Amino acid sequence: MTVRAAGRPPGAGRPAARPRRLPRGARAALLSAHVVASVGWLGLHGGLLTLLAAGLATDDPGRAGALYTAAAVLARTLVLPVSLTAVLTGLALAMGTHWGLLRHTWVAVKLVLSVLLLIGSNLSLGPQVLLLAEGYAGGGEPPDLERVRAVVMFSVALCVLLAATLLSTVKPFGRTPWRRAP
């Protein structure tokens, strides 16, 4: 039976448990994977936006169809694995380093932006590109409004990815009110 000093809660006087930290080599490998996936996600969205804008700008239906088909191939094959890798490695880094998941505002904001982009890229933007490509593959032409909508959506997504990149380099806002004691 353990005897406690009167008036002291259990665990009082002991140092607070430190969160687990990744070993240096694992942290470096994970950080490298995160940077590569994040930059890849940014570049992928930039490339998709370029293909969609070029498809919108051309008057040649054959050329537009080829541009939208190329965009569909990229969207179908790369968006999910790249975006998922970026988010999962970011989560692992946040939980395995001193930054923590909710200790710093920039990490929490970047997490929210990344999860929203992961969902939006895979459930909205990617299917939009596939619909445009299918519209041309069937011998038709999607309405201009749909083509403009795709360019606007990818422009917004690219701006959000750039904002997430800036958050991770500038690290603004300080700590959150939910942080644990150091």
N, CA, C and O of each residue as an XYZ file, in Angstrom:
728
protein
N       0.838     -1.162      0.000
C       0.000      0.000      0.000
C       0.888      1.230      0.000
O       1.869      1.296      0.741
N       0.541      2.210     -0.836
C       1.328      3.428     -0.956
C       0.810      4.456      0.031
O      -0.397      4.649      0.176
N       1.744      5.114      0.709
C       1.373      6.146      1.673
C       1.624      7.500      1.018
O       2.715      7.759      0.509
N       0.613      8.356      1.035
C       0.728      9.692      0.466
C       0.827     10.710      1.579
O       0.313     10.527      2.683
N       1.517     11.802      1.239
C       1.553     12.911      2.185
C       0.169     13.559      2.207
O      -0.486     13.669      1.170
N      -0.254     13.969      3.343
C      -1.593     14.563      3.492
C      -1.708     15.824      2.643
O      -0.810     16.667      2.631
N      -2.825     15.937      1.938
C      -3.102     17.145      1.172
C      -2.440     17.224     -0.186
O      -2.632     18.199     -0.912
N      -1.663     16.215     -0.543
C      -0.995     16.249     -1.859
C      -1.706     15.291     -2.812
O      -1.966     14.141     -2.460
N      -2.009     15.751     -3.983
C      -2.644     14.855     -4.954
C      -1.655     13.801     -5.429
O      -0.443     13.992     -5.338
N      -2.177     12.683     -5.940
C      -1.277     11.651     -6.460
C      -0.405     12.227     -7.569
O      -0.887     12.978     -8.417
N       0.859     11.880     -7.561
C       1.778     12.347     -8.591
C       2.398     13.696     -8.280
O       3.269     14.151     -9.020
N       1.976     14.348     -7.208
C       2.540     15.659     -6.872
C       3.995     15.485     -6.475
O       4.342     14.517     -5.796
N       4.831     16.390     -6.880
C       6.240     16.344     -6.551
C       7.069     15.624     -7.592
O       8.288     15.782     -7.642
N       6.405     14.825     -8.432
C       7.113     14.159     -9.517
C       7.119     15.070    -10.721
O       6.163     15.818    -10.927
N       8.162     15.030    -11.518
C       8.171     15.851    -12.732
C       7.076     15.383    -13.691
O       6.749     14.198    -13.752
N       6.525     16.325    -14.428
C       5.484     15.999    -15.399
C       6.067     15.092    -16.477
O       7.221     15.239    -16.881
N       5.253     14.165    -16.927
C       5.696     13.247    -17.969
C       5.959     14.031    -19.252
O       5.118     14.809    -19.702
N       7.135     13.815    -19.831
C       7.474     14.500    -21.081
C       6.869     13.729    -22.235
O       6.869     12.498    -22.238
N       6.358     14.444    -23.205
C       5.829     13.725    -24.363
C       6.955     12.971    -25.075
O       8.113     13.388    -25.042
N       6.604     11.872    -25.710
C       7.606     11.080    -26.421
C       8.124     11.868    -27.612
O       7.365     12.538    -28.313
N       9.422     11.775    -27.828
C      10.060     12.451    -28.950
C      10.617     11.402    -29.902
O      11.051     10.323    -29.498
N      10.588     11.758    -31.174
C      11.171     10.875    -32.176
C      12.690     10.898    -32.058
O      13.263     11.949    -31.768
N      13.353      9.768    -32.274
C      14.813      9.785    -32.338
C      15.270     10.667    -33.507
O      14.535     10.832    -34.481
N      16.458     11.223    -33.414
C      16.961     12.180    -34.408
C      16.888     11.646    -35.836
O      16.436     12.357    -36.734
N      17.322     10.415    -36.060
C      17.300      9.840    -37.410
C      15.887      9.675    -37.943
O      15.624      9.960    -39.111
N      14.978      9.216    -37.093
C      13.581      9.046    -37.511
C      12.945     10.397    -37.807
O      12.175     10.537    -38.757
N      13.273     11.390    -36.985
C      12.730     12.727    -37.203
C      13.225     13.292    -38.533
O      12.447     13.885    -39.280
N      14.500     13.114    -38.830
C      15.064     13.618    -40.084
C      14.425     12.931    -41.290
O      14.096     13.586    -42.279
N      14.249     11.618    -41.206
C      13.630     10.875    -42.303
C      12.178     11.300    -42.500
O      11.722     11.484    -43.629
N      11.463     11.453    -41.395
C      10.063     11.858    -41.462
C       9.921     13.285    -41.976
O       9.030     13.584    -42.772
N      10.804     14.160    -41.514
C      10.773     15.549    -41.981
C      11.069     15.617    -43.488
O      10.423     16.367    -44.219
N      12.033     14.840    -43.934
C      12.344     14.812    -45.368
C      11.154     14.312    -46.176
O      10.820     14.886    -47.212
N      10.519     13.252    -45.709
C       9.341     12.725    -46.407
C       8.215     13.758    -46.423
O       7.512     13.903    -47.423
N       8.050     14.470    -45.316
C       6.996     15.483    -45.233
C       7.265     16.646    -46.195
O       6.356     17.112    -46.882
N       8.487     17.098    -46.238
C       8.827     18.212    -47.135
C       8.652     17.788    -48.590
O       8.089     18.536    -49.389
N       9.129     16.599    -48.939
C       8.991     16.115    -50.316
C       7.515     15.982    -50.694
O       7.111     16.415    -51.774
N       6.714     15.388    -49.814
C       5.286     15.220    -50.114
C       4.572     16.568    -50.185
O       3.731     16.779    -51.059
N       4.902     17.477    -49.276
C       4.245     18.786    -49.263
C       4.602     19.612    -50.489
O       3.731     20.237    -51.095
N       5.878     19.619    -50.858
C       6.305     20.336    -52.057
C       5.709     19.657    -53.295
O       5.322     20.327    -54.252
N       5.641     18.341    -53.265
C       5.012     17.615    -54.372
C       3.543     17.964    -54.514
O       3.044     18.116    -55.629
N       2.847     18.093    -53.395
C       1.429     18.452    -53.403
C       1.252     19.858    -53.978
O       0.355     20.106    -54.785
N       2.112     20.759    -53.553
C       2.085     22.136    -54.067
C       2.363     22.142    -55.577
O       1.645     22.796    -56.333
N       3.380     21.432    -56.012
C       3.709     21.366    -57.429
C       2.630     20.676    -58.251
O       2.341     21.085    -59.376
N       2.042     19.638    -57.692
C       0.971     18.914    -58.372
C      -0.223     19.832    -58.613
O      -0.789     19.847    -59.707
N      -0.605     20.594    -57.593
C      -1.719     21.527    -57.766
C      -1.354     22.645    -58.749
O      -2.196     23.090    -59.529
N      -0.109     23.090    -58.706
C       0.330     24.096    -59.674
C       0.275     23.565    -61.096
O      -0.158     24.269    -62.008
N       0.709     22.328    -61.290
C       0.657     21.710    -62.609
C      -0.770     21.488    -63.080
O      -1.089     21.734    -64.243
N      -1.629     21.026    -62.183
C      -3.030     20.836    -62.550
C      -3.686     22.163    -62.911
O      -4.445     22.247    -63.877
N      -3.391     23.191    -62.135
C      -3.944     24.518    -62.438
C      -3.463     24.993    -63.811
O      -4.241     25.564    -64.575
N      -2.201     24.763    -64.125
C      -1.659     25.159    -65.427
C      -2.369     24.427    -66.562
O      -2.737     25.043    -67.562
N      -2.561     23.120    -66.414
C      -3.252     22.346    -67.450
C      -4.704     22.810    -67.615
O      -5.197     22.936    -68.736
N      -5.378     23.061    -66.502
C      -6.772     23.506    -66.572
C      -6.894     24.896    -67.183
O      -7.807     25.152    -67.967
N      -5.985     25.787    -66.829
C      -6.012     27.144    -67.390
C      -5.709     27.106    -68.885
O      -6.322     27.837    -69.663
N      -4.774     26.263    -69.284
C      -4.466     26.140    -70.715
C      -5.656     25.547    -71.469
O      -5.944     25.953    -72.595
N      -6.343     24.593    -70.855
C      -7.539     24.024    -71.473
C      -8.648     25.045    -71.612
O      -9.402     25.025    -72.586
N      -8.749     25.925    -70.653
C      -9.755     26.988    -70.704
C      -9.404     28.024    -71.767
O     -10.291     28.572    -72.422
N      -8.128     28.289    -71.935
C      -7.678     29.352    -72.839
C      -7.710     28.949    -74.316
O      -7.740     29.816    -75.189
N      -7.705     27.651    -74.601
C      -7.639     27.236    -76.009
C      -9.026     27.164    -76.638
O     -10.021     26.887    -75.967
N      -9.064     27.416    -77.927
C     -10.313     27.294    -78.686
C     -10.385     25.968    -79.430
O     -11.408     25.643    -80.031
N      -9.304     25.209    -79.390
C      -9.239     23.933    -80.096
C      -9.751     22.814    -79.181
O      -9.104     22.500    -78.182
N     -10.907     22.204    -79.505
C     -11.452     21.150    -78.644
C     -10.514     19.951    -78.489
O     -10.474     19.339    -77.421
N      -9.765     19.609    -79.529
C      -8.823     18.485    -79.432
C      -7.715     18.768    -78.436
O      -7.344     17.912    -77.633
N      -7.195     19.982    -78.501
C      -6.131     20.379    -77.561
C      -6.680     20.453    -76.133
O      -6.033     19.991    -75.193
N      -7.859     21.028    -75.974
C      -8.472     21.118    -74.639
C      -8.706     19.726    -74.068
O      -8.445     19.480    -72.891
N      -9.199     18.815    -74.909
C      -9.421     17.444    -74.457
C      -8.144     16.776    -74.000
O      -8.134     16.065    -72.995
N      -7.047     17.005    -74.745
C      -5.750     16.427    -74.365
C      -5.253     17.020    -73.043
O      -4.717     16.296    -72.204
N      -5.427     18.326    -72.855
C      -4.999     18.971    -71.602
C      -5.801     18.451    -70.412
O      -5.238     18.166    -69.355
N      -7.122     18.326    -70.589
C      -7.955     17.826    -69.492
C      -7.701     16.349    -69.223
O      -7.799     15.901    -68.081
N      -7.376     15.591    -70.264
C      -7.027     14.182    -70.063
C      -5.730     14.053    -69.275
O      -5.631     13.215    -68.379
N      -4.735     14.874    -69.601
C      -3.472     14.864    -68.841
C      -3.718     15.250    -67.388
O      -3.153     14.648    -66.475
N      -4.563     16.255    -67.178
C      -4.891     16.665    -65.806
C      -5.610     15.535    -65.074
O      -5.364     15.317    -63.887
N      -6.481     14.825    -65.753
C      -7.212     13.722    -65.125
C      -6.267     12.591    -64.714
O      -6.438     11.981    -63.659
N      -5.270     12.319    -65.559
C      -4.299     11.270    -65.219
C      -3.548     11.653    -63.940
O      -3.378     10.828    -63.042
N      -3.104     12.899    -63.867
C      -2.410     13.360    -62.649
C      -3.331     13.307    -61.435
O      -2.935     12.836    -60.368
N      -4.553     13.789    -61.601
C      -5.496     13.818    -60.482
C      -5.831     12.404    -60.010
O      -5.918     12.154    -58.808
N      -6.016     11.493    -60.938
C      -6.406     10.128    -60.597
C      -5.274      9.357    -59.922
O      -5.525      8.541    -59.036
N      -4.043      9.606    -60.330
C      -2.941      8.771    -59.846
C      -2.127      9.386    -58.708
O      -1.582      8.648    -57.887
N      -2.029     10.709    -58.636
C      -1.096     11.308    -57.683
C      -1.715     12.087    -56.528
O      -1.114     12.161    -55.456
N      -2.884     12.664    -56.711
C      -3.419     13.558    -55.683
C      -3.624     12.835    -54.353
O      -3.192     13.338    -53.316
N      -4.267     11.675    -54.358
C      -4.517     10.968    -53.096
C      -3.228     10.544    -52.390
O      -3.065     10.872    -51.215
N      -2.300      9.830    -53.045
C      -1.114      9.412    -52.300
C      -0.243     10.570    -51.822
O       0.303     10.517    -50.719
N      -0.107     11.611    -52.634
C       0.745     12.740    -52.241
C       0.116     13.517    -51.095
O       0.795     13.851    -50.124
N      -1.180     13.808    -51.198
C      -1.845     14.582    -50.143
C      -1.918     13.783    -48.842
O      -1.711     14.339    -47.763
N      -2.206     12.501    -48.935
C      -2.278     11.656    -47.740
C      -0.907     11.536    -47.067
O      -0.807     11.585    -45.841
N       0.136     11.381    -47.866
C       1.493     11.309    -47.309
C       1.855     12.610    -46.596
O       2.423     12.577    -45.504
N       1.535     13.743    -47.197
C       1.850     15.038    -46.582
C       1.129     15.196    -45.244
O       1.727     15.640    -44.264
N      -0.144     14.838    -45.203
C      -0.911     15.002    -43.963
C      -0.442     14.013    -42.890
O      -0.263     14.399    -41.735
N      -0.245     12.758    -43.254
C       0.158     11.759    -42.259
C       1.564     12.012    -41.704
O       1.790     11.853    -40.504
N       2.503     12.401    -42.562
C       3.846     12.697    -42.057
C       3.817     13.970    -41.201
O       4.560     14.077    -40.225
N       2.969     14.923    -41.561
C       2.814     16.124    -40.734
C       2.259     15.796    -39.357
O       2.726     16.333    -38.353
N       1.262     14.917    -39.306
C       0.706     14.486    -38.021
C       1.763     13.786    -37.177
O       1.895     14.061    -35.985
N       2.514     12.884    -37.797
C       3.554     12.157    -37.064
C       4.620     13.120    -36.530
O       5.086     12.970    -35.400
N       4.998     14.097    -37.340
C       5.993     15.081    -36.884
C       5.451     15.915    -35.730
O       6.154     16.165    -34.750
N       4.210     16.339    -35.850
C       3.619     17.159    -34.791
C       3.566     16.393    -33.476
O       3.863     16.945    -32.417
N       3.190     15.128    -33.546
C       3.061     14.348    -32.315
C       4.402     13.845    -31.794
O       4.513     13.506    -30.616
N       5.419     13.790    -32.647
C       6.695     13.233    -32.225
C       7.793     14.257    -31.995
O       8.945     13.885    -31.769
N       7.457     15.545    -32.049
C       8.458     16.582    -31.822
C       7.946     17.583    -30.790
O       6.815     17.474    -30.315
N       8.779     18.548    -30.451
C       8.407     19.534    -29.441
C       7.292     20.469    -29.902
O       6.712     21.178    -29.080
N       6.978     20.485    -31.212
C       5.922     21.378    -31.699
C       4.561     20.935    -31.199
O       3.713     21.777    -30.905
N       4.333     19.650    -31.096
C       3.058     19.142    -30.623
C       1.937     19.403    -31.614
O       2.080     20.207    -32.535
N       0.825     18.718    -31.417
C      -0.306     18.845    -32.326
C      -1.118     20.105    -32.043
O      -1.583     20.760    -32.974
N      -1.291     20.446    -30.782
C      -2.085     21.620    -30.423
C      -1.334     22.591    -29.516
O      -1.962     23.422    -28.860
N      -0.025     22.506    -29.464
C       0.752     23.416    -28.617
C       0.963     24.771    -29.265
O       0.986     25.794    -28.580
N       1.119     24.784    -30.583
C       1.391     26.021    -31.313
C       0.284     26.277    -32.326
O      -0.166     25.361    -33.013
N      -0.143     27.513    -32.410
C      -1.256     27.878    -33.273
C      -0.968     27.563    -34.735
O      -1.851     27.086    -35.447
N       0.259     27.824    -35.194
C       0.564     27.586    -36.604
C       0.406     26.118    -36.966
O      -0.004     25.804    -38.083
N       0.724     25.205    -36.037
C       0.591     23.776    -36.317
C      -0.893     23.409    -36.401
O      -1.303     22.667    -37.293
N      -1.681     23.922    -35.483
C      -3.115     23.629    -35.483
C      -3.793     24.180    -36.746
O      -4.621     23.503    -37.355
N      -3.437     25.409    -37.134
C      -4.023     26.005    -38.341
C      -3.588     25.224    -39.572
O      -4.403     24.959    -40.455
N      -2.317     24.851    -39.642
C      -1.821     24.090    -40.789
C      -2.501     22.715    -40.845
O      -2.801     22.219    -41.931
N      -2.741     22.111    -39.706
C      -3.440     20.834    -39.663
C      -4.850     20.965    -40.239
O      -5.270     20.150    -41.060
N      -5.575     21.996    -39.803
C      -6.939     22.203    -40.300
C      -6.929     22.454    -41.809
O      -7.721     21.860    -42.541
N      -6.038     23.329    -42.276
C      -5.948     23.605    -43.713
C      -5.608     22.342    -44.497
O      -6.197     22.082    -45.546
N      -4.660     21.560    -43.989
C      -4.219     20.353    -44.694
C      -5.324     19.303    -44.770
O      -5.512     18.670    -45.809
N      -6.049     19.119    -43.677
C      -7.131     18.129    -43.683
C      -8.250     18.588    -44.623
O      -8.803     17.780    -45.369
N      -8.587     19.884    -44.589
C      -9.604     20.399    -45.511
C      -9.162     20.218    -46.965
O      -9.967     19.839    -47.816
N      -7.892     20.487    -47.248
C      -7.381     20.295    -48.606
C      -7.327     18.822    -49.002
O      -7.605     18.478    -50.151
N      -6.979     17.968    -48.072
C      -6.968     16.525    -48.349
C      -8.359     16.073    -48.767
O      -8.516     15.358    -49.756
N      -9.358     16.487    -48.019
C     -10.735     16.111    -48.333
C     -11.191     16.773    -49.631
O     -11.735     16.111    -50.514
N     -10.967     18.077    -49.742
C     -11.404     18.809    -50.925
C     -10.717     18.357    -52.200
O     -11.355     18.242    -53.247
N      -9.420     18.101    -52.116
C      -8.670     17.678    -53.303
C      -9.163     16.337    -53.821
O      -9.214     16.110    -55.030
N      -9.523     15.458    -52.911
C      -9.877     14.107    -53.318
C     -11.365     13.895    -53.541
O     -11.753     12.995    -54.287
N     -12.200     14.699    -52.913
C     -13.639     14.511    -53.066
C     -14.306     15.562    -53.946
O     -15.461     15.391    -54.336
N     -13.609     16.633    -54.261
C     -14.216     17.689    -55.066
C     -13.362     18.045    -56.282
O     -13.832     17.966    -57.417
N     -12.107     18.437    -56.046
C     -11.264     18.896    -57.149
C     -10.925     17.782    -58.139
O     -11.054     17.964    -59.350
N     -10.498     16.648    -57.633
C     -10.161     15.522    -58.506
C     -11.342     15.076    -59.354
O     -11.202     14.947    -60.570
N     -12.507     14.834    -58.748
C     -13.673     14.459    -59.556
C     -14.076     15.527    -60.582
O     -14.566     15.193    -61.661
N     -13.871     16.804    -60.251
C     -14.175     17.878    -61.197
C     -13.299     17.747    -62.449
O     -13.784     17.904    -63.569
N     -12.025     17.462    -62.255
C     -11.106     17.286    -63.383
C     -11.502     16.057    -64.208
O     -11.473     16.098    -65.438
N     -11.867     14.977    -63.534
C     -12.275     13.765    -64.253
C     -13.526     14.016    -65.089
O     -13.636     13.502    -66.202
N     -14.468     14.798    -64.568
C     -15.680     15.131    -65.328
C     -15.355     15.950    -66.573
O     -15.938     15.734    -67.635
N     -14.423     16.889    -66.436
C     -14.025     17.688    -67.604
C     -13.402     16.797    -68.672
O     -13.712     16.930    -69.856
N     -12.520     15.884    -68.253
C     -11.874     14.985    -69.214
C     -12.901     14.068    -69.874
O     -12.833     13.832    -71.081
N     -13.848     13.553    -69.099
C     -14.878     12.680    -69.656
C     -15.779     13.445    -70.624
O     -16.256     12.882    -71.610
N     -16.013     14.731    -70.341
C     -16.830     15.551    -71.231
C     -16.217     15.649    -72.610
O     -16.929     15.597    -73.613
N     -14.909     15.790    -72.671
C     -14.230     15.868    -73.968
C     -14.064     14.487    -74.589
O     -14.103     14.355    -75.812
N     -13.881     13.470    -73.776
C     -13.692     12.117    -74.307
C     -14.946     11.626    -75.016
O     -14.863     10.845    -75.964
N     -16.108     12.083    -74.557
C     -17.366     11.676    -75.181
C     -17.680     12.453    -76.447
O     -18.768     12.300    -77.004
N     -16.767     13.273    -76.911
C     -16.980     14.034    -78.132
C     -17.678     15.366    -77.896
O     -17.915     16.117    -78.842
N     -18.003     15.658    -76.668
C     -18.679     16.916    -76.364
C     -17.696     17.942    -75.827
O     -16.478     17.778    -75.898
N     -18.264     18.985    -75.297
C     -17.468     20.040    -74.678
C     -18.179     20.480    -73.408
O     -19.332     20.906    -73.473
N     -17.521     20.390    -72.246
C     -18.169     20.840    -71.012
C     -18.472     22.338    -71.100
O     -17.788     23.072    -71.813
N     -19.486     22.779    -70.383
C     -19.802     24.209    -70.397
C     -18.621     25.046    -69.886
O     -17.855     24.601    -69.032
N     -18.493     26.243    -70.414
C     -17.411     27.130    -69.992
C     -17.455     27.391    -68.495
O     -16.412     27.539    -67.858
N     -18.655     27.448    -67.931
C     -18.782     27.699    -66.496
C     -18.073     26.615    -65.682
O     -17.423     26.915    -64.681
N     -18.197     25.371    -66.106
C     -17.525     24.268    -65.402
C     -16.013     24.371    -65.537
O     -15.282     24.079    -64.590
N     -15.550     24.779    -66.693
C     -14.110     24.929    -66.928
C     -13.552     26.074    -66.088
O     -12.472     25.954    -65.509
N     -14.286     27.181    -66.022
C     -13.862     28.324    -65.198
C     -13.897     27.935    -63.727
O     -12.997     28.286    -62.964
N     -14.933     27.214    -63.336
C     -15.068     26.777    -61.937
C     -13.860     25.938    -61.500
O     -13.349     26.108    -60.394
N     -13.415     25.043    -62.368
C     -12.255     24.200    -62.046
C     -11.007     25.050    -61.851
O     -10.238     24.812    -60.921
N     -10.798     26.036    -62.715
C      -9.628     26.907    -62.589
C      -9.701     27.707    -61.288
O      -8.694     27.855    -60.595
N     -10.872     28.217    -60.958
C     -11.028     28.992    -59.716
C     -10.794     28.101    -58.503
O     -10.107     28.499    -57.563
N     -11.363     26.896    -58.519
C     -11.203     25.984    -57.378
C      -9.733     25.615    -57.161
O      -9.256     25.599    -56.026
N      -9.031     25.324    -58.232
C      -7.619     24.974    -58.091
C      -6.773     26.185    -57.700
O      -5.760     26.038    -57.015
N      -7.177     27.371    -58.126
C      -6.470     28.592    -57.705
C      -6.600     28.791    -56.200
O      -5.629     29.129    -55.523
N      -7.798     28.582    -55.686
C      -8.016     28.708    -54.239
C      -7.213     27.644    -53.497
O      -6.558     27.942    -52.498
N      -7.263     26.407    -53.982
C      -6.512     25.325    -53.333
C      -5.016     25.617    -53.331
O      -4.334     25.360    -52.339
N      -4.509     26.146    -54.426
C      -3.085     26.479    -54.496
C      -2.739     27.588    -53.498
O      -1.686     27.541    -52.862
N      -3.602     28.566    -53.361
C      -3.373     29.642    -52.370
C      -3.371     29.090    -50.954
O      -2.570     29.520    -50.123
N      -4.260     28.141    -50.669
C      -4.291     27.526    -49.330
C      -3.020     26.724    -49.089
O      -2.463     26.763    -47.992
N      -2.557     25.999    -50.100
C      -1.289     25.265    -49.953
C      -0.115     26.222    -49.736
O       0.780     25.934    -48.942
N      -0.115     27.335    -50.424
C       0.937     28.337    -50.205
C       0.855     28.909    -48.800
O       1.885     29.140    -48.167
N      -0.358     29.142    -48.301
C      -0.527     29.630    -46.931
C       0.008     28.620    -45.920
O       0.661     29.000    -44.948
N      -0.265     27.333    -46.146
C       0.260     26.289    -45.258
C       1.779     26.258    -45.293
O       2.425     26.052    -44.265
N       2.346     26.462    -46.468
C       3.808     26.509    -46.592
C       4.373     27.690    -45.816
O       5.374     27.553    -45.113
N       3.741     28.837    -45.941
C       4.196     30.016    -45.199
C       4.076     29.804    -43.693
O       4.953     30.220    -42.936
N       3.005     29.163    -43.259
C       2.847     28.889    -41.828
C       4.005     28.056    -41.298
O       4.494     28.299    -40.195
N       4.444     27.075    -42.079
C       5.508     26.205    -41.596
C       6.882     26.854    -41.656
O       7.811     26.382    -41.000
N       7.030     27.912    -42.419
C       8.329     28.587    -42.462
C       8.377     29.805    -41.543
O       9.416     30.086    -40.947
N       7.273     30.526    -41.421
C       7.245     31.735    -40.588
C       6.900     31.405    -39.135
O       7.419     32.042    -38.218
N       6.032     30.417    -38.920
C       5.601     29.969    -37.595
C       5.035     31.115    -36.737
O       5.561     31.408    -35.664
N       3.966     31.755    -37.217
C       3.399     32.891    -36.475
C       2.450     32.460    -35.354
O       2.214     31.267    -35.163
N       1.923     33.402    -34.637
C       0.808     33.295    -33.693
C       1.147     32.802    -32.291
O       0.330     32.986    -31.390
N       2.284     32.199    -32.059
C       2.608     31.752    -30.706
C       1.914     30.462    -30.312
O       1.541     29.651    -31.160
N       1.748     30.289    -29.007
C       1.186     29.041    -28.480
C      -0.324     29.123    -28.335
O      -0.909     30.202    -28.245
N      -0.936     27.939    -28.314
C      -2.384     27.869    -28.146
C      -2.726     27.851    -26.656
O      -1.848     27.605    -25.829
N      -3.988     28.107    -26.302
C      -4.367     28.016    -24.892
C      -4.431     26.565    -24.396
O      -4.532     26.344    -23.190
N      -4.374     25.567    -25.298
C      -4.475     24.174    -24.902
C      -3.126     23.508    -24.682
O      -3.073     22.298    -24.464
N      -2.055     24.252    -24.730
C      -0.731     23.642    -24.619
C      -0.520     23.054    -23.230
O      -1.116     23.496    -22.247
N       0.320     22.073    -23.181
C       0.732     21.497    -21.899
C       1.856     22.333    -21.324
O       2.555     23.038    -22.052
N       2.020     22.254    -20.060
C       3.136     22.961    -19.421
C       4.435     22.404    -19.964
O       4.540     21.197    -20.179
N       5.455     23.275    -20.197
C       6.730     22.799    -20.767
C       7.447     21.826    -19.881
O       8.526     21.348    -20.235
